[in-house]
Amino acid sequence: MYGAILGDIIGSPYEFDTYNIKTKEFPLFSKYSTITDDSVMTLAVALGFMSAPEGADDDTLRGSIIAAMHDIGNRYPNAGYGGRFRIWLFRRFNEPYYSYGNGSAMRVSPCGLIAVELYEALSLAKASAEVTHNHPEGIKGAQATAACIYLLRTGKTKDEVRAYVQENFYPLDKTMDQWCEEG
């Protein structure tokens, strides 16, 4: 979770067009660095898991995550939530809205950290995504991210993780330089 939150803070000045850059050369921290909705919701997912009873089923986990998101999200109302999520959060909706955005992947790091087995990381990621991002692509992004965290945490190499993601989720055929060039 430290890495997810630090990455969020480091990337925060570059998230929108105002300071968007396409290079690997940039300062890690600036006066514009701050937490965003992704940090707040990462903490909410972690709190949701910690608040759920041991051995909770998926419905109970989702309910616990929703309650934590509403609680923590409303404590930090200006964290930069997207439009549909903002409505979901502040009106305290409990039903998902079929999002396929990256929010579910941005907040999923606790799933990869607490899982004992890979299948559990995937199951927890699905449950954490489904509270809002119940589109198959929203779930897929969360599961891919949680799988990477779990696999790296349990000693897999970058090549092994890359192979797993390519086989089960997404093609990884571009380098960082290629992504930067495409802008």
N, C-alpha and C positions, 0 to 999 in steps of 0.2 A: 504494500500500500504506500510505503514511503516513496517508491519510485513513481507510482501513478500520480501521487499528489505533487511531488517535486516536478515531474514532467508537465503537469497541468500549470503550475506556477511559472515554470520556465517558458512554456509556450503561450501563456496568456496574452502577451503584447502582440503576438503574431497571428492570433486566431482570426481576426477580421481584416478586411481590406486596408484599414488605416496603416497598419505596420506589417502587413503580410510580406514575407520574404521567401525567396526560393534559393536558399544556399545553406550549406552546413556551417558557415562561418557567421556566428552571431553571439552576442553576450548572453550568458546563461541567466543573469538577473539584471533587471533595470528598474528604474523608478516606476515603470508601468506594470511590473510583475505583481500578480495577485492570485488568490484562489478564485476559482470559477465554480459554476454549477456542477462541473464534473467532480471536483474535490468534495463539495458538500454532499453530493449523492453517493460518492464512494463511501464516505463516513456513514451515511444513512443505511446503505446496504450492509455494512459491517455491523452496525447497531441492530439492524433487523435480524440478522443471524444470531447475534448474541442474546437478543430478547426472546427469540423463539424457544419453546421447550425442546429439550434434547430429544432427538428422534422424530421431530415434527414432520408431518407430511407436507407435500408441496403447497396445498391450499393454506395451511397454517403459516408456512414460510412466507408465501406471498403476502398474506395479511400482515405479518410482522414487518416485512420490508415496506409495505405501503404506509403503515402507521409511522415508521421511522422517517420515511421520506417526507410525509406531511409535517411531522414534528420539526425535524431539522431544517427542511426547506423553508418553512414559514419563519424560522428564526433568522434565516439569511435570505430575505426576499429580493435582494439586489445582486445576486450572484451571476446573473446573465442567462437565465433560463430561456429556452426557445419558446415560441408562441404557444404551441399546443401543450407542451409540458407545463408552462406557466398556468394555463387555464386548469389543467388537471390538478396541479399542486395546490393552487390557492382556492379553488372551489372544493378541494378535498374529495375529488372523485376517487372511486375505488376500482372502476372498470378501465381496462387498457384501451388505447385508441389506435391500435394497429400501426404504430410507428415502425419504420425500418431505418431510422437514422442511427447515428453512431453513439448516442447516449447510453445505450445498453452496454456497449463495449467499453465505454469510457469509465463506467462505474463498477465494473465486474471484478476488479482485482481481489476483493476478499474471497471470492469463490475459488480461485486458484490457490489461495493461501491456506484455507481451512480444510480443503478436501484431502481425504486420506487416499483415495484412488482416483484415477482419471475419470472413470464413469461418474463419480460423485462431483467432480469439478464441472463436468458437462451438465449434470442434472441441476446443480445449484445455479449455474449460469443461466440455464433455461428459466428456472423459477424467478431469478432476479430480473431477467429481461421481460418476462411476460406481464409484469405489473403495468407496463406502459408499451413496450416495444414487442407486441405479440405478432408482428409480421414475421414470416419465416426468415427474412434477411436480418431483422433485428436480433432474433434469437441466434442465428448463425454467427453473427459478428461477436456477440457476447461469448458464445461457446468457444469460438476460435481463440479469443483473447484469454479466456480462463484456462484453456488447454495449454497455451504457451506458457503462462505463469506456472501452472502446475508442473509441466514437463521440465522447465528450467529449474524450478525449486527442487525437483527430485533428481537432479543430476544429469539430465539429458543435454547433449551438445546442441549448439545452434543448428548444425546440419540435421540432426535428428528431429528437432522441432520443426524446421523448415519442411522436411519430408512429410511429417505428420500433417501439417497445415495444408500442404499441396495435395496430399492424398485425400483429406477429409473435408476441406473447406474451400480454399482459394488457390488460384495459381500465383506463384511468387516469382514472376519472371522478369521483373524490372529492378534495376539497382536504384539506390537513392539518387544518384546523379541523373538517371533517366527521369525519375519523378520530378526532380527540380527543373530539368530542361523543359518538360511539358507544361510546367507552370499552371 
